[in-house]
Amino acid sequence: MDIYEQILKMTDEMAGELTAQRRDFHKYAEKGWFEMRTSSIIARKLTDMGYEVLVGDQVCKRDSRMGVPSEEELDAQYERAVSQGADPEFVKYTKGGMTGVIGILHCGEGPTVAMRFDIDALGVFEEHDASCHRPAKEGFDSVNEGFMHACGHDGHATIGLGVAKVLMAIKDSLHGTVKLIFQPAEEGVRGAKSIVDNGNLDGVDYLIGSHVTNKKEDDPAVVIPGSYGSLATTKYDVIFHGKSAHAGGSPEVGRNVMLAVGTAILNLYAIPRHSGGVSRVNVGTVVAGSGRNVIADEAKMEIEVRGETTEINEYMKNYAVNIIESAAKMHGCTCEMKLMGAANSLTSSEALMERVKRVCEEDLHLPVAKEMSSKNGGSEDVSYMMNRVQEQGGKATFMGVLTHEAGPGHSRIFDIDEQVLPNAVKIFCGVVYDIMH
């Protein structure tokens, strides 16, 4: 039996195990920086397999994390994770939201191949009606109300563990170093930069990432080898500070944050668009005021900008910051801007996409999509990792692993066809073997 046949056989035999693991992660969904149970279980399993395991401060640079919840929230989620069966040895490293895990397998001289698997859930209330939602019907819907794996990251984390098991079994045929990166806080593009800033992508020759992607009912393909067009983005929470006063008796004494917010919103949407490509701006939420007869003295606004390239996004960001600061000053207010998330644009390396296609078709006998790469209209912080590897002269790709999905991504009825789990494990392992044998 050659190695590719061994990969296929071993993966098919673990299909039930992969399904069970995915359903466990789904049931105990954890939002970004709260993935304490998830991280501890991943670390435990990687350790038991024989991997060198990095946890806590070894994974994410503490001060580079974006959109980190309050200490009170983090403490409460830590207690929840412990109560829900987190591994006692490894959960302690996740305190304060230091989630994420890296597993390393040293196989002598050769290239370093990293793979990224995001592990966080969303702030979505899952559907609990068993008549219209399979996880509810089969008893693995989220027990953490308000948290849901509505984007398939439960599947991504599971795929990573499956890849770890197969690669450990064929390690004597590999030459080089394997890095399995289980990334927290992809939603809101908050986590990847802190892993890059900690040096964990330095010296990596190849980076492979993936995302479950919906396909047409009659489409036999199991993978799109790469992605392009992911929008660079910057996300801010903006706090305006003014001065309250009686709206009827002494309005001139106040410093009205409503005026500052209103001025900012109108002018944000009026930013001139860039001739170099697509640009976006959105004000998602505004919370302000305490009563109809009170001049509002504080407001919180959540905004984001995006750009087809990192440069266009930078143009949008700088313009937006200038507008917000000027709007506050115009009305005698002040503002503070807290960076909550960011990502660069990404483009997959053509040579690595071709490699994925060849290995799938010739060695694994898995059908590949006609298009070599798909346009990603959203944003993905795997871009930080890809850009870092490509800057060093390495190659990177972000694959779409194809599946049938129930409901759109980020909806309360989202679900995946679990056949995507073994399919993705085969693809990752086949490509890694092709690079490292």
C-alpha positions as a Markdown table, in Angstrom:
| # | Residue | x | y | z |
|---|---|---|---|---|
| 1 | Met | 0.0 | 0.0 | 0.0 |
| 2 | Asp | 1.5 | 3.3 | -1.0 |
| 3 | Ile | 1.3 | 6.4 | 1.3 |
| 4 | Tyr | -1.7 | 8.0 | -0.6 |
| 5 | Glu | -3.7 | 4.7 | -0.2 |
| 6 | Gln | -2.7 | 4.7 | 3.5 |
| 7 | Ile | -4.0 | 8.2 | 3.9 |
| 8 | Leu | -7.3 | 7.4 | 2.1 |
| 9 | Lys | -7.8 | 4.2 | 4.1 |
| 10 | Met | -7.0 | 5.6 | 7.5 |
| 11 | Thr | -9.2 | 8.7 | 6.9 |
| 12 | Asp | -12.2 | 6.6 | 5.8 |
| 13 | Glu | -11.8 | 4.5 | 8.9 |
| 14 | Met | -11.9 | 7.6 | 11.2 |
| 15 | Ala | -15.0 | 9.2 | 9.6 |
| 16 | Gly | -17.2 | 8.3 | 12.5 |
| 17 | Glu | -14.6 | 9.6 | 15.0 |
| 18 | Leu | -14.4 | 12.9 | 13.0 |
| 19 | Thr | -18.2 | 13.3 | 13.1 |
| 20 | Ala | -18.4 | 12.7 | 16.8 |
| 21 | Gln | -15.6 | 15.2 | 17.5 |
| 22 | Arg | -17.2 | 17.8 | 15.3 |
| 23 | Arg | -20.5 | 17.4 | 17.1 |
| 24 | Asp | -18.8 | 17.7 | 20.5 |
| 25 | Phe | -17.3 | 21.1 | 19.4 |
| 26 | His | -20.6 | 22.1 | 18.0 |
| 27 | Lys | -22.5 | 21.3 | 21.2 |
| 28 | Tyr | -20.0 | 23.3 | 23.3 |
| 29 | Ala | -19.6 | 26.3 | 21.0 |
| 30 | Glu | -17.3 | 29.0 | 22.3 |
| 31 | Lys | -16.9 | 32.5 | 20.8 |
| 32 | Gly | -13.6 | 34.2 | 20.0 |
| 33 | Trp | -11.2 | 34.4 | 23.0 |
| 34 | Phe | -13.6 | 32.1 | 24.9 |
| 35 | Glu | -12.4 | 28.9 | 23.2 |
| 36 | Met | -11.1 | 27.6 | 26.5 |
| 37 | Arg | -12.6 | 24.1 | 26.5 |
| 38 | Thr | -12.0 | 23.7 | 22.8 |
| 39 | Ser | -8.3 | 24.7 | 23.1 |
| 40 | Ser | -7.7 | 22.5 | 26.1 |
| 41 | Ile | -9.2 | 19.4 | 24.3 |
| 42 | Ile | -7.1 | 20.1 | 21.2 |
| 43 | Ala | -4.0 | 20.5 | 23.3 |
| 44 | Arg | -4.7 | 17.2 | 25.1 |
| 45 | Lys | -5.3 | 15.2 | 22.0 |
| 46 | Leu | -2.2 | 16.6 | 20.2 |
| 47 | Thr | -0.1 | 15.8 | 23.3 |
| 48 | Asp | -1.4 | 12.3 | 23.5 |
| 49 | Met | -0.6 | 11.8 | 19.8 |
| 50 | Gly | 3.0 | 12.8 | 20.4 |
| 51 | Tyr | 3.1 | 16.4 | 19.1 |
| 52 | Glu | 5.2 | 19.2 | 20.7 |
| 53 | Val | 2.4 | 21.5 | 21.8 |
| 54 | Leu | 2.4 | 25.3 | 22.2 |
| 55 | Val | -0.4 | 26.9 | 24.4 |
| 56 | Gly | -1.2 | 30.2 | 26.0 |
| 57 | Asp | 1.4 | 33.0 | 25.5 |
| 58 | Gln | 3.4 | 30.7 | 23.2 |
| 59 | Val | 0.6 | 31.0 | 20.6 |
| 60 | Cys | -0.8 | 34.5 | 20.6 |
| 61 | Lys | 1.1 | 37.6 | 21.5 |
| 62 | Arg | -1.0 | 39.0 | 24.4 |
| 63 | Asp | -0.9 | 42.7 | 23.4 |
| 64 | Ser | -1.5 | 42.0 | 19.7 |
| 65 | Arg | -4.9 | 40.4 | 20.3 |
| 66 | Met | -7.9 | 42.5 | 19.1 |
| 67 | Gly | -11.4 | 42.7 | 20.4 |
| 68 | Val | -10.6 | 41.0 | 23.7 |
| 69 | Pro | -13.6 | 40.9 | 26.1 |
| 70 | Ser | -13.6 | 42.2 | 29.6 |
| 71 | Glu | -11.8 | 40.4 | 32.4 |
| 72 | Glu | -15.1 | 39.7 | 34.0 |
| 73 | Glu | -16.5 | 38.0 | 30.9 |
| 74 | Leu | -13.3 | 36.0 | 30.4 |
| 75 | Asp | -13.3 | 34.8 | 34.1 |
| 76 | Ala | -17.0 | 33.7 | 33.7 |
| 77 | Gln | -16.2 | 31.8 | 30.5 |
| 78 | Tyr | -13.3 | 30.1 | 32.1 |
| 79 | Glu | -15.5 | 28.8 | 34.9 |
| 80 | Arg | -18.0 | 27.7 | 32.3 |
| 81 | Ala | -15.3 | 25.9 | 30.3 |
| 82 | Val | -14.1 | 24.0 | 33.4 |
| 83 | Ser | -17.6 | 23.0 | 34.2 |
| 84 | Gln | -18.1 | 21.6 | 30.7 |
| 85 | Gly | -15.2 | 19.2 | 30.8 |
| 86 | Ala | -12.2 | 21.3 | 29.7 |
| 87 | Asp | -8.9 | 19.4 | 30.1 |
| 88 | Pro | -7.6 | 20.3 | 33.6 |
| 89 | Glu | -3.9 | 20.3 | 32.6 |
| 90 | Phe | -4.3 | 22.6 | 29.6 |
| 91 | Val | -7.3 | 24.8 | 30.4 |
| 92 | Lys | -5.2 | 26.8 | 32.9 |
| 93 | Tyr | -3.1 | 28.2 | 30.0 |
| 94 | Thr | -6.3 | 29.7 | 28.5 |
| 95 | Lys | -7.1 | 32.0 | 31.4 |
| 96 | Gly | -7.6 | 35.6 | 30.3 |
| 97 | Gly | -8.5 | 34.5 | 26.8 |
| 98 | Met | -5.1 | 33.1 | 25.8 |
| 99 | Thr | -6.7 | 30.5 | 23.6 |
| 100 | Gly | -5.3 | 28.8 | 20.5 |
| 101 | Val | -3.0 | 25.8 | 20.2 |
| 102 | Ile | -0.1 | 24.9 | 17.9 |
| 103 | Gly | 1.1 | 21.3 | 17.4 |
| 104 | Ile | 4.6 | 20.7 | 16.0 |
| 105 | Leu | 5.9 | 17.5 | 14.4 |
| 106 | His | 9.7 | 17.4 | 13.7 |
| 107 | Cys | 10.6 | 15.0 | 10.9 |
| 108 | Gly | 14.2 | 16.0 | 10.3 |
| 109 | Glu | 15.6 | 18.2 | 7.5 |
| 110 | Gly | 13.2 | 19.6 | 5.0 |
| 111 | Pro | 10.6 | 22.3 | 4.5 |
| 112 | Thr | 8.3 | 23.7 | 7.2 |
| 113 | Val | 4.6 | 23.3 | 6.3 |
| 114 | Ala | 2.0 | 25.1 | 8.4 |
| 115 | Met | -1.7 | 24.5 | 8.3 |
| 116 | Arg | -4.3 | 26.9 | 9.9 |
| 117 | Phe | -7.6 | 25.7 | 11.4 |
| 118 | Asp | -9.8 | 28.4 | 13.0 |
| 119 | Ile | -11.8 | 27.2 | 16.1 |
| 120 | Asp | -14.2 | 29.9 | 17.2 |
| 121 | Ala | -18.0 | 30.1 | 17.1 |
| 122 | Leu | -20.3 | 33.1 | 16.6 |
| 123 | Gly | -22.6 | 35.1 | 18.7 |
| 124 | Val | -25.6 | 33.5 | 17.2 |
| 125 | Phe | -28.6 | 31.9 | 18.9 |
| 126 | Glu | -28.9 | 28.4 | 17.5 |
| 127 | Glu | -32.3 | 27.1 | 16.3 |
| 128 | His | -33.5 | 24.5 | 18.8 |
| 129 | Asp | -36.6 | 23.3 | 16.7 |
| 130 | Ala | -35.8 | 19.7 | 15.9 |
| 131 | Ser | -38.2 | 19.7 | 13.0 |
| 132 | Cys | -36.1 | 22.1 | 10.9 |
| 133 | His | -32.5 | 21.8 | 12.3 |
| 134 | Arg | -30.5 | 18.5 | 12.4 |
| 135 | Pro | -28.2 | 19.4 | 15.3 |
| 136 | Ala | -31.4 | 20.0 | 17.4 |
| 137 | Lys | -33.0 | 16.8 | 16.1 |
| 138 | Glu | -29.8 | 14.7 | 16.8 |
| 139 | Gly | -29.0 | 16.3 | 20.1 |
| 140 | Phe | -25.8 | 18.3 | 19.4 |
| 141 | Asp | -27.2 | 21.8 | 19.2 |
| 142 | Ser | -25.3 | 24.4 | 21.3 |
| 143 | Val | -25.8 | 24.3 | 25.0 |
| 144 | Asn | -24.2 | 27.7 | 25.3 |
| 145 | Glu | -27.1 | 29.9 | 24.5 |
| 146 | Gly | -26.0 | 32.8 | 22.2 |
| 147 | Phe | -22.9 | 31.0 | 21.0 |
| 148 | Met | -23.2 | 28.8 | 17.8 |
| 149 | His | -20.9 | 27.2 | 15.3 |
| 150 | Ala | -22.7 | 28.9 | 12.4 |
| 151 | Cys | -19.7 | 29.1 | 10.1 |
| 152 | Gly | -18.2 | 25.6 | 10.2 |
| 153 | His | -15.2 | 26.2 | 12.5 |
| 154 | Asp | -16.2 | 23.2 | 14.5 |
| 155 | Gly | -15.5 | 21.3 | 11.3 |
| 156 | His | -12.2 | 23.1 | 10.8 |
| 157 | Ala | -11.0 | 22.2 | 14.3 |
| 158 | Thr | -12.0 | 18.6 | 13.8 |
| 159 | Ile | -10.2 | 18.5 | 10.4 |
| 160 | Gly | -7.1 | 19.7 | 12.1 |
| 161 | Leu | -7.2 | 16.9 | 14.6 |
| 162 | Gly | -7.8 | 14.4 | 11.9 |
| 163 | Val | -4.8 | 15.7 | 9.9 |
| 164 | Ala | -2.7 | 15.5 | 13.1 |
| 165 | Lys | -3.5 | 11.8 | 13.5 |
| 166 | Val | -2.8 | 10.8 | 9.9 |
| 167 | Leu | 0.4 | 12.8 | 9.7 |
| 168 | Met | 1.7 | 11.2 | 12.9 |
| 169 | Ala | 1.0 | 7.8 | 11.4 |
| 170 | Ile | 3.0 | 8.5 | 8.3 |
| 171 | Lys | 5.7 | 10.6 | 10.0 |
| 172 | Asp | 8.5 | 8.3 | 9.0 |
| 173 | Ser | 7.8 | 9.2 | 5.3 |
| 174 | Leu | 8.0 | 12.9 | 6.0 |
| 175 | His | 11.0 | 15.2 | 5.9 |
| 176 | Gly | 10.8 | 18.6 | 7.5 |
| 177 | Thr | 8.5 | 20.2 | 10.1 |
| 178 | Val | 4.7 | 20.2 | 10.4 |
| 179 | Lys | 3.0 | 23.1 | 12.2 |
| 180 | Leu | -0.8 | 22.7 | 13.0 |
| 181 | Ile | -2.1 | 26.1 | 14.0 |
| 182 | Phe | -5.5 | 26.1 | 15.8 |
| 183 | Gln | -6.4 | 29.8 | 15.7 |
| 184 | Pro | -8.8 | 31.6 | 18.0 |
| 185 | Ala | -11.0 | 34.6 | 17.2 |
| 186 | Glu | -11.2 | 34.5 | 13.4 |
| 187 | Glu | -14.7 | 35.9 | 13.5 |
| 188 | Gly | -14.2 | 39.7 | 13.6 |
| 189 | Val | -10.7 | 39.0 | 12.2 |
| 190 | Arg | -9.1 | 39.4 | 15.6 |
| 191 | Gly | -6.8 | 36.4 | 16.2 |
| 192 | Ala | -4.3 | 35.7 | 13.4 |
| 193 | Lys | -2.2 | 38.8 | 13.7 |
| 194 | Ser | -1.3 | 38.0 | 17.3 |
| 195 | Ile | 0.0 | 34.6 | 16.2 |
| 196 | Val | 2.1 | 36.1 | 13.4 |
| 197 | Asp | 3.4 | 38.8 | 15.8 |
| 198 | Asn | 4.5 | 36.0 | 18.1 |
| 199 | Gly | 6.8 | 34.7 | 15.3 |
| 200 | Asn | 4.9 | 31.5 | 14.7 |
| 201 | Leu | 4.9 | 31.9 | 10.9 |
| 202 | Asp | 8.6 | 32.9 | 10.7 |
| 203 | Gly | 10.5 | 30.3 | 8.7 |
| 204 | Val | 7.4 | 28.7 | 7.3 |
| 205 | Asp | 7.8 | 27.6 | 3.6 |
| 206 | Tyr | 4.2 | 26.6 | 2.9 |
| 207 | Leu | 0.9 | 27.6 | 4.5 |
| 208 | Ile | -2.4 | 25.8 | 3.8 |
| 209 | Gly | -5.7 | 27.0 | 5.1 |
| 210 | Ser | -9.3 | 26.1 | 4.2 |
| 211 | His | -12.9 | 27.0 | 4.8 |
| 212 | Val | -16.0 | 24.9 | 4.3 |
| 213 | Thr | -17.8 | 26.2 | 1.3 |
| 214 | Asn | -21.3 | 25.5 | 0.0 |
| 215 | Lys | -21.7 | 23.8 | -3.4 |
| 216 | Lys | -24.5 | 23.0 | -5.8 |
| 217 | Glu | -26.5 | 19.9 | -5.2 |
| 218 | Asp | -25.2 | 18.1 | -8.3 |
| 219 | Asp | -21.5 | 19.3 | -8.0 |
| 220 | Pro | -19.1 | 16.3 | -7.6 |
| 221 | Ala | -16.1 | 18.5 | -6.7 |
| 222 | Val | -14.7 | 18.4 | -3.2 |
| 223 | Val | -12.2 | 21.3 | -3.3 |
| 224 | Ile | -11.4 | 24.7 | -4.8 |
| 225 | Pro | -7.6 | 24.9 | -4.6 |
| 226 | Gly | -7.4 | 28.6 | -3.7 |
| 227 | Ser | -9.0 | 32.0 | -3.1 |
| 228 | Tyr | -8.5 | 35.5 | -4.1 |
| 229 | Gly | -10.2 | 38.9 | -3.6 |
| 230 | Ser | -10.7 | 38.6 | 0.2 |
| 231 | Leu | -11.3 | 42.2 | 1.3 |
| 232 | Ala | -8.8 | 43.8 | 3.6 |
| 233 | Thr | -10.7 | 45.3 | 6.6 |
| 234 | Thr | -10.3 | 47.4 | 9.7 |
| 235 | Lys | -12.9 | 47.4 | 12.5 |
| 236 | Tyr | -13.3 | 50.0 | 15.3 |
| 237 | Asp | -15.4 | 50.6 | 18.4 |
| 238 | Val | -15.7 | 54.4 | 18.7 |
| 239 | Ile | -16.6 | 56.0 | 22.0 |
| 240 | Phe | -17.7 | 59.7 | 21.9 |
| 241 | His | -17.5 | 61.7 | 25.1 |
| 242 | Gly | -19.5 | 64.9 | 25.5 |
| 243 | Lys | -21.2 | 66.8 | 28.4 |
| 244 | Ser | -24.8 | 66.3 | 29.5 |
| 245 | Ala | -27.2 | 69.1 | 30.1 |
| 246 | His | -31.0 | 69.8 | 30.3 |
| 247 | Ala | -32.2 | 69.7 | 26.7 |
| 248 | Gly | -34.8 | 72.5 | 27.4 |
| 249 | Gly | -33.3 | 74.5 | 30.2 |
| 250 | Ser | -29.7 | 74.8 | 29.1 |
| 251 | Pro | -28.9 | 73.0 | 25.9 |
| 252 | Glu | -26.0 | 75.4 | 25.1 |
| 253 | Val | -24.1 | 74.1 | 28.2 |
| 254 | Gly | -24.0 | 70.6 | 26.8 |
| 255 | Arg | -21.7 | 69.0 | 24.4 |
| 256 | Asn | -24.0 | 66.8 | 22.4 |
| 257 | Val | -22.5 | 63.5 | 21.2 |
| 258 | Met | -25.6 | 62.9 | 19.0 |
| 259 | Leu | -24.5 | 65.7 | 16.8 |
| 260 | Ala | -20.9 | 64.3 | 16.6 |
| 261 | Val | -22.3 | 60.8 | 15.8 |
| 262 | Gly | -24.7 | 62.1 | 13.2 |
| 263 | Thr | -22.0 | 64.2 | 11.5 |
| 264 | Ala | -19.7 | 61.2 | 11.5 |
| 265 | Ile | -22.2 | 58.8 | 10.0 |
| 266 | Leu | -23.2 | 61.0 | 7.2 |
| 267 | Asn | -19.6 | 61.8 | 6.2 |
| 268 | Leu | -18.4 | 58.2 | 6.6 |
| 269 | Tyr | -20.9 | 57.1 | 3.9 |
| 270 | Ala | -19.7 | 60.0 | 1.8 |
| 271 | Ile | -16.1 | 58.9 | 1.6 |
| 272 | Pro | -15.1 | 59.2 | -2.1 |
| 273 | Arg | -14.6 | 55.7 | -3.5 |
| 274 | His | -11.2 | 54.5 | -4.7 |
| 275 | Ser | -10.5 | 54.0 | -8.5 |
| 276 | Gly | -8.2 | 51.1 | -7.7 |
| 277 | Gly | -10.9 | 48.7 | -6.7 |
| 278 | Val | -13.8 | 47.8 | -4.4 |
| 279 | Ser | -14.2 | 49.7 | -1.1 |
| 280 | Arg | -16.8 | 49.4 | 1.7 |
| 281 | Val | -17.8 | 51.3 | 4.8 |
| 282 | Asn | -20.5 | 50.5 | 7.3 |
| 283 | Val | -21.8 | 51.8 | 10.6 |
| 284 | Gly | -23.2 | 48.7 | 12.3 |
| 285 | Thr | -24.4 | 49.9 | 15.6 |
| 286 | Val | -24.9 | 53.1 | 17.6 |
| 287 | Val | -25.8 | 53.2 | 21.3 |
| 288 | Ala | -26.3 | 56.6 | 22.8 |
| 289 | Gly | -28.4 | 58.8 | 25.1 |
| 290 | Ser | -30.3 | 58.4 | 28.3 |
| 291 | Gly | -33.6 | 60.3 | 27.8 |
| 292 | Arg | -35.5 | 62.6 | 25.5 |
| 293 | Asn | -34.8 | 65.7 | 27.6 |
| 294 | Val | -31.1 | 65.1 | 28.2 |
| 295 | Ile | -28.2 | 66.2 | 26.0 |
| 296 | Ala | -26.4 | 62.9 | 25.4 |
| 297 | Asp | -22.9 | 62.8 | 26.8 |
| 298 | Glu | -21.7 | 59.4 | 25.6 |
| 299 | Ala | -22.2 | 57.2 | 22.5 |
| 300 | Lys | -20.7 | 54.0 | 21.2 |
| 301 | Met | -20.5 | 53.4 | 17.5 |
| 302 | Glu | -19.3 | 50.2 | 15.8 |
| 303 | Ile | -17.8 | 50.7 | 12.3 |
| 304 | Glu | -15.8 | 48.9 | 9.7 |
| 305 | Val | -14.1 | 49.7 | 6.4 |
| 306 | Arg | -13.0 | 47.3 | 3.7 |
| 307 | Gly | -10.9 | 47.4 | 0.6 |
| 308 | Glu | -10.1 | 45.2 | -2.3 |
| 309 | Thr | -6.5 | 45.6 | -1.5 |
| 310 | Thr | -4.6 | 46.4 | 1.7 |
| 311 | Glu | -3.8 | 49.8 | 0.2 |
| 312 | Ile | -7.4 | 50.7 | -0.6 |
| 313 | Asn | -8.4 | 49.6 | 2.9 |
| 314 | Glu | -5.7 | 51.8 | 4.4 |
| 315 | Tyr | -7.1 | 54.8 | 2.4 |
| 316 | Met | -10.6 | 54.1 | 3.7 |
| 317 | Lys | -9.3 | 53.7 | 7.3 |
| 318 | Asn | -7.4 | 56.9 | 7.3 |
| 319 | Tyr | -10.3 | 58.8 | 5.8 |
| 320 | Ala | -12.7 | 57.3 | 8.3 |
| 321 | Val | -10.4 | 58.2 | 11.3 |
| 322 | Asn | -10.1 | 61.8 | 10.1 |
| 323 | Ile | -13.9 | 62.1 | 9.7 |
| 324 | Ile | -14.6 | 60.7 | 13.2 |
| 325 | Glu | -12.0 | 62.8 | 15.0 |
| 326 | Ser | -13.2 | 65.9 | 13.1 |
| 327 | Ala | -16.9 | 65.3 | 13.8 |
| 328 | Ala | -16.1 | 65.0 | 17.5 |
| 329 | Lys | -14.1 | 68.2 | 17.6 |
| 330 | Met | -16.7 | 70.1 | 15.5 |
| 331 | His | -19.2 | 69.6 | 18.3 |
| 332 | Gly | -16.9 | 70.1 | 21.3 |
| 333 | Cys | -16.7 | 66.4 | 22.0 |
| 334 | Thr | -13.8 | 63.9 | 22.2 |
| 335 | Cys | -13.5 | 60.4 | 21.0 |
| 336 | Glu | -11.5 | 57.3 | 21.5 |
| 337 | Met | -11.1 | 54.6 | 18.8 |
| 338 | Lys | -10.5 | 51.0 | 19.8 |
| 339 | Leu | -9.2 | 48.6 | 17.1 |
| 340 | Met | -11.4 | 45.5 | 17.3 |
| 341 | Gly | -10.3 | 43.6 | 14.2 |
| 342 | Ala | -8.3 | 43.7 | 11.0 |
| 343 | Ala | -7.2 | 41.7 | 8.0 |
| 344 | Asn | -5.2 | 42.2 | 4.8 |
| 345 | Ser | -6.2 | 41.1 | 1.3 |
| 346 | Leu | -5.0 | 37.7 | 0.2 |
| 347 | Thr | -4.1 | 35.9 | -3.0 |
| 348 | Ser | -3.3 | 32.2 | -3.1 |
| 349 | Ser | 0.1 | 31.2 | -4.7 |
| 350 | Glu | -0.5 | 29.7 | -8.1 |
| 351 | Ala | 2.1 | 27.0 | -7.8 |
| 352 | Leu | 0.5 | 25.7 | -4.6 |
| 353 | Met | -3.0 | 25.8 | -6.1 |
| 354 | Glu | -1.7 | 23.7 | -9.0 |
| 355 | Arg | -0.1 | 21.3 | -6.5 |
| 356 | Val | -3.4 | 20.8 | -4.7 |
| 357 | Lys | -5.2 | 20.1 | -8.0 |
| 358 | Arg | -2.6 | 17.6 | -9.1 |
| 359 | Val | -2.5 | 15.7 | -5.8 |
| 360 | Cys | -6.3 | 15.5 | -5.5 |
| 361 | Glu | -6.8 | 14.4 | -9.1 |
| 362 | Glu | -3.8 | 12.1 | -9.7 |
| 363 | Asp | -3.0 | 10.7 | -6.2 |
| 364 | Leu | -6.2 | 10.9 | -4.1 |
| 365 | His | -8.7 | 10.6 | -7.0 |
| 366 | Leu | -10.9 | 13.4 | -5.7 |
| 367 | Pro | -12.7 | 15.7 | -8.1 |
| 368 | Val | -11.5 | 19.3 | -8.2 |
| 369 | Ala | -13.6 | 22.4 | -9.1 |
| 370 | Lys | -13.2 | 23.8 | -12.6 |
| 371 | Glu | -12.1 | 27.1 | -11.3 |
| 372 | Met | -8.7 | 27.1 | -9.6 |
| 373 | Ser | -9.7 | 29.8 | -7.1 |
| 374 | Ser | -12.8 | 31.5 | -5.9 |
| 375 | Lys | -13.4 | 35.1 | -5.0 |
| 376 | Asn | -14.0 | 35.7 | -1.3 |
| 377 | Gly | -16.2 | 38.7 | -0.9 |
| 378 | Gly | -15.7 | 38.8 | 2.9 |
| 379 | Ser | -12.6 | 39.2 | 5.0 |
| 380 | Glu | -10.3 | 36.5 | 6.4 |
| 381 | Asp | -7.4 | 37.0 | 8.8 |
| 382 | Val | -5.6 | 34.0 | 7.5 |
| 383 | Ser | -4.4 | 36.7 | 5.2 |
| 384 | Tyr | -1.9 | 37.8 | 7.9 |
| 385 | Met | -0.4 | 34.3 | 7.9 |
| 386 | Met | -0.4 | 34.0 | 4.1 |
| 387 | Asn | 1.2 | 37.4 | 3.6 |
| 388 | Arg | 3.9 | 36.7 | 6.2 |
| 389 | Val | 4.8 | 33.4 | 4.5 |
| 390 | Gln | 4.7 | 34.9 | 1.0 |
| 391 | Glu | 6.8 | 37.9 | 2.1 |
| 392 | Gln | 9.5 | 35.3 | 3.1 |
| 393 | Gly | 9.4 | 33.7 | -0.3 |
| 394 | Gly | 7.1 | 30.9 | 0.7 |
| 395 | Lys | 3.8 | 29.7 | -0.9 |
| 396 | Ala | 0.3 | 29.9 | 0.6 |
| 397 | Thr | -3.2 | 29.0 | -0.4 |
| 398 | Phe | -6.6 | 29.2 | 1.2 |
| 399 | Met | -8.8 | 26.3 | -0.2 |
| 400 | Gly | -12.5 | 26.0 | -0.3 |
| 401 | Val | -13.5 | 22.5 | 0.9 |
| 402 | Leu | -16.9 | 21.9 | -0.7 |
| 403 | Thr | -19.9 | 20.7 | 1.2 |
| 404 | His | -23.7 | 21.0 | 1.2 |
| 405 | Glu | -24.8 | 23.5 | 3.8 |
| 406 | Ala | -28.2 | 23.9 | 5.5 |
| 407 | Gly | -28.9 | 27.6 | 5.8 |
| 408 | Pro | -26.6 | 30.4 | 4.9 |
| 409 | Gly | -23.4 | 31.0 | 6.9 |
| 410 | His | -23.9 | 32.9 | 10.2 |
| 411 | Ser | -27.6 | 31.9 | 10.3 |
| 412 | Arg | -29.2 | 30.0 | 13.2 |
| 413 | Ile | -29.9 | 27.0 | 11.0 |
| 414 | Phe | -26.4 | 26.6 | 9.6 |
| 415 | Asp | -25.2 | 23.0 | 9.3 |
| 416 | Ile | -22.8 | 21.0 | 7.1 |
| 417 | Asp | -22.7 | 17.7 | 5.4 |
| 418 | Glu | -20.1 | 15.9 | 7.5 |
| 419 | Gln | -18.5 | 14.1 | 4.6 |
| 420 | Val | -16.5 | 17.2 | 4.2 |
| 421 | Leu | -14.5 | 16.2 | 7.2 |
| 422 | Pro | -12.7 | 13.1 | 5.8 |
| 423 | Asn | -12.5 | 14.8 | 2.4 |
| 424 | Ala | -10.6 | 17.7 | 3.8 |
| 425 | Val | -8.3 | 15.5 | 5.9 |
| 426 | Lys | -7.4 | 13.6 | 2.8 |
| 427 | Ile | -6.6 | 16.8 | 0.9 |
| 428 | Phe | -4.4 | 18.3 | 3.6 |
| 429 | Cys | -2.5 | 15.1 | 4.3 |
| 430 | Gly | -2.0 | 14.3 | 0.6 |
| 431 | Val | -0.6 | 17.8 | -0.2 |
| 432 | Val | 1.6 | 17.8 | 2.9 |
| 433 | Tyr | 3.0 | 14.4 | 2.0 |
| 434 | Asp | 3.6 | 15.5 | -1.6 |
| 435 | Ile | 5.6 | 18.5 | -0.3 |
| 436 | Met | 7.5 | 16.6 | 2.4 |
| 437 | His | 8.2 | 13.1 | 1.2 |
